[in-house]
């Protein structure tokens, strides 16, 4: 999806960027298209894909009420990690 966020990319170019078969990439693109996350169009023989940000905006809006809760918990996790590192450093210097 990050690759497609920059604009239209041909299916062949997408396939060249990943160590999987072209049919596998095609299946992934089809799933993303069916989920409404990617737009596709045909230009001659090329199939061009681009990210459709609208569904991601909807998800972002749905997640908004939970961000403060996550931020508090991640801050607490960061504090615990720092304590663990300090304790490990103290043990090493003894």
Buried (B, 14 or more C-beta within 10 A) or exposed (E): EEEBEEEBBBBEEBBEEEEEEEEEBBEBBEEBBEEEBBBBEEEEEEBBBBBBEEEBEEEEEEEEEEEEEEEEEEEEEEEEEEEEEEEEEEEEEE
